[in-house]
Amino acid sequence: MTQTTPPAIPVRGKIKLGQFLKLAGLVEDGGEARIAIQSGDVRVNGRVETRRGHHLEDADAVSVELPGAVVTAVVEIVADDA
């Protein structure tokens, strides 16, 4: 079985869980993000997270349990170019 490294999604500044799910393409829209989070289908670093407004940190692994698969992406905080 081949294990793949989840993609790192670059983020500038702070981001909430619901926003990250959409940005990373783990869900299609905010409604789907809300349902997935409230249903307990979303994990942050292996723990179920039910707060859509949960602030993510650099290197957090976010997983969504979908029918037949689990998809994961990793938060990569990038510095703002000033």
Gaussian input, Z-matrix of N, CA and C with variables (Angstrom, degrees):
# hf/3-21g

backbone

0 1
 N
 C     1     B1
 C     2     B2     1     A1
 N     3     B3     2     A2     1     D1
 C     4     B4     3     A3     2     D2
 C     5     B5     4     A4     3     D3
 N     6     B6     5     A5     4     D4
 C     7     B7     6     A6     5     D5
 C     8     B8     7     A7     6     D6
 N     9     B9     8     A8     7     D7
 C    10    B10     9     A9     8     D8
 C    11    B11    10    A10     9     D9
 N    12    B12    11    A11    10    D10
 C    13    B13    12    A12    11    D11
 C    14    B14    13    A13    12    D12
 N    15    B15    14    A14    13    D13
 C    16    B16    15    A15    14    D14
 C    17    B17    16    A16    15    D15
 N    18    B18    17    A17    16    D16
 C    19    B19    18    A18    17    D17
 C    20    B20    19    A19    18    D18
 N    21    B21    20    A20    19    D19
 C    22    B22    21    A21    20    D20
 C    23    B23    22    A22    21    D21
 N    24    B24    23    A23    22    D22
 C    25    B25    24    A24    23    D23
 C    26    B26    25    A25    24    D24
 N    27    B27    26    A26    25    D25
 C    28    B28    27    A27    26    D26
 C    29    B29    28    A28    27    D27
 N    30    B30    29    A29    28    D28
 C    31    B31    30    A30    29    D29
 C    32    B32    31    A31    30    D30
 N    33    B33    32    A32    31    D31
 C    34    B34    33    A33    32    D32
 C    35    B35    34    A34    33    D33
 N    36    B36    35    A35    34    D34
 C    37    B37    36    A36    35    D35
 C    38    B38    37    A37    36    D36
 N    39    B39    38    A38    37    D37
 C    40    B40    39    A39    38    D38
 C    41    B41    40    A40    39    D39
 N    42    B42    41    A41    40    D40
 C    43    B43    42    A42    41    D41
 C    44    B44    43    A43    42    D42
 N    45    B45    44    A44    43    D43
 C    46    B46    45    A45    44    D44
 C    47    B47    46    A46    45    D45
 N    48    B48    47    A47    46    D46
 C    49    B49    48    A48    47    D47
 C    50    B50    49    A49    48    D48
 N    51    B51    50    A50    49    D49
 C    52    B52    51    A51    50    D50
 C    53    B53    52    A52    51    D51
 N    54    B54    53    A53    52    D52
 C    55    B55    54    A54    53    D53
 C    56    B56    55    A55    54    D54
 N    57    B57    56    A56    55    D55
 C    58    B58    57    A57    56    D56
 C    59    B59    58    A58    57    D57
 N    60    B60    59    A59    58    D58
 C    61    B61    60    A60    59    D59
 C    62    B62    61    A61    60    D60
 N    63    B63    62    A62    61    D61
 C    64    B64    63    A63    62    D62
 C    65    B65    64    A64    63    D63
 N    66    B66    65    A65    64    D64
 C    67    B67    66    A66    65    D65
 C    68    B68    67    A67    66    D66
 N    69    B69    68    A68    67    D67
 C    70    B70    69    A69    68    D68
 C    71    B71    70    A70    69    D69
 N    72    B72    71    A71    70    D70
 C    73    B73    72    A72    71    D71
 C    74    B74    73    A73    72    D72
 N    75    B75    74    A74    73    D73
 C    76    B76    75    A75    74    D74
 C    77    B77    76    A76    75    D75
 N    78    B78    77    A77    76    D76
 C    79    B79    78    A78    77    D77
 C    80    B80    79    A79    78    D78
 N    81    B81    80    A80    79    D79
 C    82    B82    81    A81    80    D80
 C    83    B83    82    A82    81    D81
 N    84    B84    83    A83    82    D82
 C    85    B85    84    A84    83    D83
 C    86    B86    85    A85    84    D84
 N    87    B87    86    A86    85    D85
 C    88    B88    87    A87    86    D86
 C    89    B89    88    A88    87    D87
 N    90    B90    89    A89    88    D88
 C    91    B91    90    A90    89    D89
 C    92    B92    91    A91    90    D90
 N    93    B93    92    A92    91    D91
 C    94    B94    93    A93    92    D92
 C    95    B95    94    A94    93    D93
 N    96    B96    95    A95    94    D94
 C    97    B97    96    A96    95    D95
 C    98    B98    97    A97    96    D96
 N    99    B99    98    A98    97    D97
 C   100   B100    99    A99    98    D98
 C   101   B101   100   A100    99    D99
 N   102   B102   101   A101   100   D100
 C   103   B103   102   A102   101   D101
 C   104   B104   103   A103   102   D102
 N   105   B105   104   A104   103   D103
 C   106   B106   105   A105   104   D104
 C   107   B107   106   A106   105   D105
 N   108   B108   107   A107   106   D106
 C   109   B109   108   A108   107   D107
 C   110   B110   109   A109   108   D108
 N   111   B111   110   A110   109   D109
 C   112   B112   111   A111   110   D110
 C   113   B113   112   A112   111   D111
 N   114   B114   113   A113   112   D112
 C   115   B115   114   A114   113   D113
 C   116   B116   115   A115   114   D114
 N   117   B117   116   A116   115   D115
 C   118   B118   117   A117   116   D116
 C   119   B119   118   A118   117   D117
 N   120   B120   119   A119   118   D118
 C   121   B121   120   A120   119   D119
 C   122   B122   121   A121   120   D120
 N   123   B123   122   A122   121   D121
 C   124   B124   123   A123   122   D122
 C   125   B125   124   A124   123   D123
 N   126   B126   125   A125   124   D124
 C   127   B127   126   A126   125   D125
 C   128   B128   127   A127   126   D126
 N   129   B129   128   A128   127   D127
 C   130   B130   129   A129   128   D128
 C   131   B131   130   A130   129   D129
 N   132   B132   131   A131   130   D130
 C   133   B133   132   A132   131   D131
 C   134   B134   133   A133   132   D132
 N   135   B135   134   A134   133   D133
 C   136   B136   135   A135   134   D134
 C   137   B137   136   A136   135   D135
 N   138   B138   137   A137   136   D136
 C   139   B139   138   A138   137   D137
 C   140   B140   139   A139   138   D138
 N   141   B141   140   A140   139   D139
 C   142   B142   141   A141   140   D140
 C   143   B143   142   A142   141   D141
 N   144   B144   143   A143   142   D142
 C   145   B145   144   A144   143   D143
 C   146   B146   145   A145   144   D144
 N   147   B147   146   A146   145   D145
 C   148   B148   147   A147   146   D146
 C   149   B149   148   A148   147   D147
 N   150   B150   149   A149   148   D148
 C   151   B151   150   A150   149   D149
 C   152   B152   151   A151   150   D150
 N   153   B153   152   A152   151   D151
 C   154   B154   153   A153   152   D152
 C   155   B155   154   A154   153   D153
 N   156   B156   155   A155   154   D154
 C   157   B157   156   A156   155   D155
 C   158   B158   157   A157   156   D156
 N   159   B159   158   A158   157   D157
 C   160   B160   159   A159   158   D158
 C   161   B161   160   A160   159   D159
 N   162   B162   161   A161   160   D160
 C   163   B163   162   A162   161   D161
 C   164   B164   163   A163   162   D162
 N   165   B165   164   A164   163   D163
 C   166   B166   165   A165   164   D164
 C   167   B167   166   A166   165   D165
 N   168   B168   167   A167   166   D166
 C   169   B169   168   A168   167   D167
 C   170   B170   169   A169   168   D168
 N   171   B171   170   A170   169   D169
 C   172   B172   171   A171   170   D170
 C   173   B173   172   A172   171   D171
 N   174   B174   173   A173   172   D172
 C   175   B175   174   A174   173   D173
 C   176   B176   175   A175   174   D174
 N   177   B177   176   A176   175   D175
 C   178   B178   177   A177   176   D176
 C   179   B179   178   A178   177   D177
 N   180   B180   179   A179   178   D178
 C   181   B181   180   A180   179   D179
 C   182   B182   181   A181   180   D180
 N   183   B183   182   A182   181   D181
 C   184   B184   183   A183   182   D182
 C   185   B185   184   A184   183   D183
 N   186   B186   185   A185   184   D184
 C   187   B187   186   A186   185   D185
 C   188   B188   187   A187   186   D186
 N   189   B189   188   A188   187   D187
 C   190   B190   189   A189   188   D188
 C   191   B191   190   A190   189   D189
 N   192   B192   191   A191   190   D190
 C   193   B193   192   A192   191   D191
 C   194   B194   193   A193   192   D192
 N   195   B195   194   A194   193   D193
 C   196   B196   195   A195   194   D194
 C   197   B197   196   A196   195   D195
 N   198   B198   197   A197   196   D196
 C   199   B199   198   A198   197   D197
 C   200   B200   199   A199   198   D198
 N   201   B201   200   A200   199   D199
 C   202   B202   201   A201   200   D200
 C   203   B203   202   A202   201   D201
 N   204   B204   203   A203   202   D202
 C   205   B205   204   A204   203   D203
 C   206   B206   205   A205   204   D204
 N   207   B207   206   A206   205   D205
 C   208   B208   207   A207   206   D206
 C   209   B209   208   A208   207   D207
 N   210   B210   209   A209   208   D208
 C   211   B211   210   A210   209   D209
 C   212   B212   211   A211   210   D210
 N   213   B213   212   A212   211   D211
 C   214   B214   213   A213   212   D212
 C   215   B215   214   A214   213   D213
 N   216   B216   215   A215   214   D214
 C   217   B217   216   A216   215   D215
 C   218   B218   217   A217   216   D216
 N   219   B219   218   A218   217   D217
 C   220   B220   219   A219   218   D218
 C   221   B221   220   A220   219   D219
 N   222   B222   221   A221   220   D220
 C   223   B223   222   A222   221   D221
 C   224   B224   223   A223   222   D222
 N   225   B225   224   A224   223   D223
 C   226   B226   225   A225   224   D224
 C   227   B227   226   A226   225   D225
 N   228   B228   227   A227   226   D226
 C   229   B229   228   A228   227   D227
 C   230   B230   229   A229   228   D228
 N   231   B231   230   A230   229   D229
 C   232   B232   231   A231   230   D230
 C   233   B233   232   A232   231   D231
 N   234   B234   233   A233   232   D232
 C   235   B235   234   A234   233   D233
 C   236   B236   235   A235   234   D234
 N   237   B237   236   A236   235   D235
 C   238   B238   237   A237   236   D236
 C   239   B239   238   A238   237   D237
 N   240   B240   239   A239   238   D238
 C   241   B241   240   A240   239   D239
 C   242   B242   241   A241   240   D240
 N   243   B243   242   A242   241   D241
 C   244   B244   243   A243   242   D242
 C   245   B245   244   A244   243   D243

   B1=1.4419
   B2=1.5253
   B3=1.3036
   B4=1.4524
   B5=1.5217
   B6=1.3161
   B7=1.4504
   B8=1.5213
   B9=1.3277
   B10=1.4545
   B11=1.5238
   B12=1.3032
   B13=1.4552
   B14=1.5176
   B15=1.3434
   B16=1.4636
   B17=1.5239
   B18=1.3288
   B19=1.4626
   B20=1.5263
   B21=1.3276
   B22=1.4655
   B23=1.5230
   B24=1.3156
   B25=1.4636
   B26=1.5275
   B27=1.3424
   B28=1.4653
   B29=1.5266
   B30=1.3338
   B31=1.4641
   B32=1.5181
   B33=1.3153
   B34=1.4693
   B35=1.5202
   B36=1.3189
   B37=1.4618
   B38=1.5199
   B39=1.3403
   B40=1.4611
   B41=1.5143
   B42=1.3472
   B43=1.4600
   B44=1.5226
   B45=1.3171
   B46=1.4611
   B47=1.5228
   B48=1.3271
   B49=1.4495
   B50=1.5267
   B51=1.3223
   B52=1.4619
   B53=1.5197
   B54=1.3275
   B55=1.4620
   B56=1.5251
   B57=1.3366
   B58=1.4582
   B59=1.5218
   B60=1.3235
   B61=1.4620
   B62=1.5263
   B63=1.3364
   B64=1.4719
   B65=1.5280
   B66=1.3402
   B67=1.4630
   B68=1.5275
   B69=1.3214
   B70=1.4627
   B71=1.5243
   B72=1.3299
   B73=1.4590
   B74=1.5227
   B75=1.3362
   B76=1.4644
   B77=1.5257
   B78=1.3381
   B79=1.4658
   B80=1.5213
   B81=1.3364
   B82=1.4660
   B83=1.5265
   B84=1.3558
   B85=1.4596
   B86=1.5230
   B87=1.3353
   B88=1.4560
   B89=1.5153
   B90=1.3169
   B91=1.4607
   B92=1.5145
   B93=1.3276
   B94=1.4591
   B95=1.5301
   B96=1.3376
   B97=1.4640
   B98=1.5252
   B99=1.3135
   B100=1.4663
   B101=1.5197
   B102=1.3251
   B103=1.4671
   B104=1.5227
   B105=1.3356
   B106=1.4723
   B107=1.5285
   B108=1.3325
   B109=1.4632
   B110=1.5234
   B111=1.3290
   B112=1.4638
   B113=1.5236
   B114=1.3208
   B115=1.4637
   B116=1.5251
   B117=1.3290
   B118=1.4678
   B119=1.5142
   B120=1.3434
   B121=1.4605
   B122=1.5285
   B123=1.3422
   B124=1.4672
   B125=1.5258
   B126=1.3213
   B127=1.4677
   B128=1.5221
   B129=1.3277
   B130=1.4605
   B131=1.5258
   B132=1.3224
   B133=1.4675
   B134=1.5268
   B135=1.3291
   B136=1.4545
   B137=1.5117
   B138=1.3253
   B139=1.4681
   B140=1.5215
   B141=1.3364
   B142=1.4616
   B143=1.5241
   B144=1.3358
   B145=1.4692
   B146=1.5243
   B147=1.3283
   B148=1.4659
   B149=1.5228
   B150=1.3263
   B151=1.4732
   B152=1.5314
   B153=1.3158
   B154=1.4627
   B155=1.5306
   B156=1.3385
   B157=1.4552
   B158=1.5201
   B159=1.3250
   B160=1.4674
   B161=1.5296
   B162=1.3437
   B163=1.4677
   B164=1.5255
   B165=1.3138
   B166=1.4628
   B167=1.5183
   B168=1.3209
   B169=1.4600
   B170=1.5260
   B171=1.3291
   B172=1.4579
   B173=1.5275
   B174=1.2998
   B175=1.4721
   B176=1.5240
   B177=1.3481
   B178=1.4660
   B179=1.5248
   B180=1.3291
   B181=1.4649
   B182=1.5237
   B183=1.3269
   B184=1.4608
   B185=1.5217
   B186=1.3356
   B187=1.4631
   B188=1.5165
   B189=1.3295
   B190=1.4575
   B191=1.5186
   B192=1.3210
   B193=1.4562
   B194=1.5217
   B195=1.3222
   B196=1.4601
   B197=1.5255
   B198=1.3222
   B199=1.4631
   B200=1.5332
   B201=1.3134
   B202=1.4595
   B203=1.5116
   B204=1.3309
   B205=1.4662
   B206=1.5283
   B207=1.3098
   B208=1.4622
   B209=1.5160
   B210=1.3315
   B211=1.4661
   B212=1.5267
   B213=1.3271
   B214=1.4631
   B215=1.5212
   B216=1.3252
   B217=1.4606
   B218=1.5250
   B219=1.3251
   B220=1.4580
   B221=1.5275
   B222=1.3319
   B223=1.4675
   B224=1.5251
   B225=1.3289
   B226=1.4783
   B227=1.5287
   B228=1.3292
   B229=1.4568
   B230=1.5406
   B231=1.3266
   B232=1.4613
   B233=1.5216
   B234=1.3209
   B235=1.4537
   B236=1.5167
   B237=1.3267
   B238=1.4650
   B239=1.5082
   B240=1.3170
   B241=1.4650
   B242=1.5195
   B243=1.3107
   B244=1.4641
   B245=1.5075
   A1=109.18
   A2=117.11
   A3=122.22
   A4=110.04
   A5=116.22
   A6=120.68
   A7=107.78
   A8=116.35
   A9=120.07
   A10=109.94
   A11=115.47
   A12=121.31
   A13=108.45
   A14=117.71
   A15=119.27
   A16=110.54
   A17=116.41
   A18=118.72
   A19=111.86
   A20=115.66
   A21=122.03
   A22=107.34
   A23=116.51
   A24=121.82
   A25=107.91
   A26=117.76
   A27=120.28
   A28=111.53
   A29=115.17
   A30=122.56
   A31=107.93
   A32=116.62
   A33=121.12
   A34=108.57
   A35=116.63
   A36=120.79
   A37=112.07
   A38=115.07
   A39=120.79
   A40=110.60
   A41=115.04
   A42=119.74
   A43=108.69
   A44=114.34
   A45=120.83
   A46=109.39
   A47=114.73
   A48=121.17
   A49=112.62
   A50=118.18
   A51=120.99
   A52=112.38
   A53=116.55
   A54=121.24
   A55=110.60
   A56=116.22
   A57=120.13
   A58=111.51
   A59=117.02
   A60=119.83
   A61=110.92
   A62=116.40
   A63=120.48
   A64=110.90
   A65=116.96
   A66=121.42
   A67=111.30
   A68=116.67
   A69=121.76
   A70=112.63
   A71=117.32
   A72=120.31
   A73=113.02
   A74=116.39
   A75=119.99
   A76=110.93
   A77=116.30
   A78=122.93
   A79=107.71
   A80=116.38
   A81=120.32
   A82=113.64
   A83=116.90
   A84=119.22
   A85=110.32
   A86=115.47
   A87=120.46
   A88=113.49
   A89=117.09
   A90=120.80
   A91=111.86
   A92=115.91
   A93=120.60
   A94=110.49
   A95=116.63
   A96=120.69
   A97=110.02
   A98=117.06
   A99=121.84
   A100=111.09
   A101=116.87
   A102=121.14
   A103=111.29
   A104=116.77
   A105=120.39
   A106=110.77
   A107=116.60
   A108=120.86
   A109=110.35
   A110=117.43
   A111=120.93
   A112=112.30
   A113=117.91
   A114=122.22
   A115=112.60
   A116=116.99
   A117=119.98
   A118=113.24
   A119=116.59
   A120=121.14
   A121=113.42
   A122=117.14
   A123=121.33
   A124=109.38
   A125=114.97
   A126=121.35
   A127=109.47
   A128=114.92
   A129=122.00
   A130=106.09
   A131=115.64
   A132=121.83
   A133=111.55
   A134=116.04
   A135=121.13
   A136=116.01
   A137=117.84
   A138=121.86
   A139=110.50
   A140=115.78
   A141=120.35
   A142=108.67
   A143=115.94
   A144=122.09
   A145=108.23
   A146=116.89
   A147=121.12
   A148=112.77
   A149=117.25
   A150=120.73
   A151=109.21
   A152=115.90
   A153=120.98
   A154=110.97
   A155=116.89
   A156=121.65
   A157=114.38
   A158=117.80
   A159=121.56
   A160=109.21
   A161=116.46
   A162=120.83
   A163=109.78
   A164=115.45
   A165=121.43
   A166=110.80
   A167=114.56
   A168=122.45
   A169=109.57
   A170=116.00
   A171=121.22
   A172=110.15
   A173=116.65
   A174=125.45
   A175=114.12
   A176=118.54
   A177=119.91
   A178=108.81
   A179=115.89
   A180=121.61
   A181=107.77
   A182=116.55
   A183=122.72
   A184=108.37
   A185=115.91
   A186=121.57
   A187=110.32
   A188=115.46
   A189=121.91
   A190=107.91
   A191=115.23
   A192=121.12
   A193=108.29
   A194=115.23
   A195=122.16
   A196=108.31
   A197=117.77
   A198=118.11
   A199=110.47
   A200=116.44
   A201=121.05
   A202=116.06
   A203=118.99
   A204=119.94
   A205=110.90
   A206=114.66
   A207=121.85
   A208=106.34
   A209=116.80
   A210=120.65
   A211=108.63
   A212=115.13
   A213=121.15
   A214=110.16
   A215=115.44
   A216=122.29
   A217=107.37
   A218=116.24
   A219=122.00
   A220=109.25
   A221=115.87
   A222=122.33
   A223=108.88
   A224=115.78
   A225=121.00
   A226=107.61
   A227=115.68
   A228=120.82
   A229=107.64
   A230=115.78
   A231=120.23
   A232=108.65
   A233=116.28
   A234=121.50
   A235=110.77
   A236=114.96
   A237=119.21
   A238=108.40
   A239=117.31
   A240=121.41
   A241=107.09
   A242=116.07
   A243=119.48
   A244=110.92
   D1=128.78
   D2=-179.52
   D3=-91.85
   D4=128.45
   D5=178.29
   D6=-102.17
   D7=128.27
   D8=-179.31
   D9=-103.89
   D10=150.68
   D11=176.71
   D12=-81.13
   D13=129.18
   D14=179.31
   D15=-63.94
   D16=147.98
   D17=-179.65
   D18=-67.37
   D19=144.46
   D20=173.96
   D21=-90.99
   D22=126.71
   D23=-178.85
   D24=-105.32
   D25=114.31
   D26=-179.24
   D27=-68.32
   D28=135.42
   D29=-178.71
   D30=-133.96
   D31=135.89
   D32=175.38
   D33=-98.23
   D34=120.96
   D35=178.97
   D36=74.71
   D37=-153.98
   D38=-177.30
   D39=-85.14
   D40=151.56
   D41=176.79
   D42=-145.94
   D43=142.67
   D44=178.05
   D45=-89.78
   D46=158.68
   D47=-176.11
   D48=-55.54
   D49=-49.16
   D50=-178.94
   D51=-59.70
   D52=-40.74
   D53=178.82
   D54=-65.23
   D55=-41.69
   D56=-178.63
   D57=-64.94
   D58=-40.24
   D59=179.21
   D60=-57.08
   D61=-41.50
   D62=178.89
   D63=-70.44
   D64=-46.80
   D65=-178.57
   D66=-58.46
   D67=-41.83
   D68=-177.09
   D69=-78.50
   D70=-8.22
   D71=-179.35
   D72=76.11
   D73=19.51
   D74=178.83
   D75=-77.44
   D76=-23.73
   D77=173.51
   D78=-135.79
   D79=164.31
   D80=-177.18
   D81=-82.64
   D82=-36.73
   D83=-175.63
   D84=-154.39
   D85=179.23
   D86=-177.75
   D87=-63.45
   D88=-35.46
   D89=178.21
   D90=-63.14
   D91=-43.11
   D92=178.57
   D93=-67.31
   D94=-36.38
   D95=176.86
   D96=-62.68
   D97=-46.34
   D98=-179.60
   D99=-59.15
   D100=-46.35
   D101=-179.31
   D102=-64.11
   D103=-45.35
   D104=-179.32
   D105=-61.66
   D106=-42.77
   D107=-178.90
   D108=-67.35
   D109=-48.93
   D110=-178.59
   D111=-65.01
   D112=-27.80
   D113=-179.30
   D114=-80.60
   D115=-6.59
   D116=-179.59
   D117=80.95
   D118=19.44
   D119=-178.63
   D120=-90.65
   D121=1.27
   D122=-177.33
   D123=-114.06
   D124=133.22
   D125=177.47
   D126=-123.81
   D127=141.08
   D128=173.36
   D129=-117.25
   D130=117.29
   D131=-177.31
   D132=54.08
   D133=38.71
   D134=175.33
   D135=86.74
   D136=-4.58
   D137=-179.87
   D138=-110.13
   D139=135.90
   D140=178.17
   D141=-60.96
   D142=132.12
   D143=178.10
   D144=-122.89
   D145=122.52
   D146=-177.89
   D147=-111.68
   D148=11.39
   D149=177.91
   D150=-106.03
   D151=112.55
   D152=-178.83
   D153=-62.22
   D154=-30.95
   D155=-178.19
   D156=-87.49
   D157=7.66
   D158=179.39
   D159=-58.66
   D160=125.69
   D161=179.35
   D162=-80.26
   D163=129.86
   D164=-179.62
   D165=-91.32
   D166=152.98
   D167=179.07
   D168=-113.07
   D169=166.27
   D170=177.06
   D171=-57.83
   D172=136.24
   D173=177.05
   D174=75.21
   D175=7.30
   D176=173.42
   D177=-65.60
   D178=134.61
   D179=176.18
   D180=-98.43
   D181=121.13
   D182=-177.88
   D183=-111.54
   D184=123.93
   D185=-178.95
   D186=-121.34
   D187=144.08
   D188=175.69
   D189=-124.58
   D190=128.95
   D191=177.74
   D192=-87.56
   D193=114.69
   D194=179.17
   D195=-109.92
   D196=163.97
   D197=175.76
   D198=-58.29
   D199=116.13
   D200=176.19
   D201=85.46
   D202=-0.90
   D203=-177.84
   D204=-162.88
   D205=159.34
   D206=170.13
   D207=-121.24
   D208=125.59
   D209=179.47
   D210=-111.22
   D211=142.04
   D212=-174.78
   D213=-133.50
   D214=145.97
   D215=171.82
   D216=-141.13
   D217=154.82
   D218=-177.46
   D219=-114.96
   D220=136.38
   D221=177.53
   D222=-74.71
   D223=130.36
   D224=174.99
   D225=-126.56
   D226=100.62
   D227=-179.68
   D228=-73.58
   D229=125.73
   D230=178.00
   D231=-112.81
   D232=147.51
   D233=-178.62
   D234=-70.94
   D235=143.28
   D236=173.75
   D237=-72.41
   D238=135.98
   D239=175.98
   D240=-81.83
   D241=114.15
   D242=-177.18
   D243=-99.11

